[in-house]
Amino acid sequence: MDPLIEAAREALANAHVPYSDYRVGAALKTADGTVYTGCNIENANYSNSLHAEEVAVAEAVKNGDREFDRIAVTSSVRDGVTPCGMCRQTLAEFADGDLPIVCDEGGGEVTEYTLGGLLPNAITQGTLDDAADQE
């Protein structure tokens, strides 16, 4: 099994999901090979909930890592979950469109996407610079 998928699955154990009972784990590999994991953390008001991918990115950035090589995502039901739009935009802050996103389908099967394939035309610093130039 892919070690990054294994790390994402291990992160599921710490998920706090009393409302949805839908556990998600993520494992983010940086350019130097360091792996950061995250799990979803729900909040009763829902809007303050944290997604597994965001938690992994935050852990990496907190530790000074901002160059990402690959991310794996899994859920407790192994349904091939992909990062949501918000998480895709968070990843786009630190990675190019060619970042591989590996999604756990269960039974040893994965589906791989690129960030650009899942989030075409992401909002980037370049987008903001172009908008400012047009003012």
Rosetta blueprint (number, residue, H / E / L):
1 M L
2 D L
3 P H
4 L H
5 I H
6 E H
7 A H
8 A H
9 R H
10 E H
11 A H
12 L H
13 A H
14 N H
15 A L
16 H E
17 V L
18 P L
19 Y L
20 S L
21 D L
22 Y L
23 R L
24 V E
25 G E
26 A E
27 A E
28 L E
29 K E
30 T E
31 A L
32 D L
33 G L
34 T L
35 V E
36 Y E
37 T E
38 G E
39 C E
40 N L
41 I E
42 E L
43 N L
44 A L
45 N L
46 Y L
47 S L
48 N L
49 S L
50 L E
51 H L
52 A H
53 E H
54 E H
55 V H
56 A H
57 V H
58 A H
59 E H
60 A H
61 V H
62 K H
63 N L
64 G L
65 D L
66 R L
67 E L
68 F E
69 D E
70 R E
71 I E
72 A E
73 V E
74 T E
75 S E
76 S L
77 V L
78 R L
79 D L
80 G L
81 V L
82 T L
83 P L
84 C L
85 G H
86 M H
87 C H
88 R H
89 Q H
90 T H
91 L H
92 A H
93 E L
94 F L
95 A L
96 D L
97 G L
98 D L
99 L L
100 P E
101 I E
102 V E
103 C E
104 D E
105 E E
106 G E
107 G L
108 G L
109 E E
110 V E
111 T E
112 E E
113 Y E
114 T E
115 L H
116 G H
117 G H
118 L H
119 L L
120 P L
121 N L
122 A L
123 I L
124 T L
125 Q H
126 G H
127 T H
128 L H
129 D H
130 D H
131 A H
132 A H
133 D H
134 Q L
135 E L
